[in-house]
Amino acid sequence: MGPKGASIKIAAPMFSRIANFDDADPLRLAAGVDFQWVPPGQAIPRDVDVVILFGTKSTIGDLAFMREQKWDQDILAHHRAGGRVLGICGGYQILGRSIFDPYGHDGVPGTADGLELLDVETAMTGEKRVSPVTASSSTADSAVPGYEIHVGHSFGPDTARPFFNIEGRPDGASSPDGRVQGTYMHGLFSDDSFRNAWLQSIREDFESHLAYENSVETALDDLADELEASLDISAILAIAQEPRFTL
């Protein structure tokens, strides 16, 4: 935990097959959060508070890509130094002990060893879960809306400490000391209450007044105003009218 008033530093490696990276947008916009994407070829900074592994279109493929960048070594060193790690969807699967995909449901068939920061294993299945969900968490007082879109089922001792409870079923896992966490739920940081509570679990004095959904609506309204001011709407509508032909 950094000194009072310091930014919470978060780093996220840019997987080659990264998916749902908009999960990071609320963190990037929050005052008091120093968020940075780590591009291929660069090391994950040692001074960050949290490393987040976001989703991927191929967990085993990006696990190999991560090792090519030596990010696995950076993450393990970060953890040994007392840092926190969060995995979302494919990132959650990477944090476990192993991933089994004998039929290639997630890409090329195979089995791979994970980072072993969570005592879970993942089996890829042919069923893809795609659904809006509402979750509860001990971290936040109110319900957290989000969605799931993933292949695979994770199981093991650390799932006894779920990250969320999604409509009556446990989701995700936590290490015994709580410094490593994983979840299958996307969109979790769009909820202001949960995002603030999660950041306060990293630094108790953290405060943010970002109303994320309102900021998105404001940005869209501003964009619409700029387009309206820059375009000749009447001319565009005239061009779009169905042409009339005479014989």
PyMOL commands that set and color helices and strands:
alter all, ss='L'
color gray80, all
select helices_A, chain A and resi 21-29+59-68+71-80+90-94+157-160+188-190+192-202+212-230+233-240
alter helices_A, ss='H'
color red, helices_A
select strands_A, chain A and resi 8-13+18-19+33-38+50-53+55-56+84-88+98-101+110-113+121-136+144-155+164-166+169-171+173-174+180-183
alter strands_A, ss='S'
color yellow, strands_A
deselect
rebuild
show_as cartoon
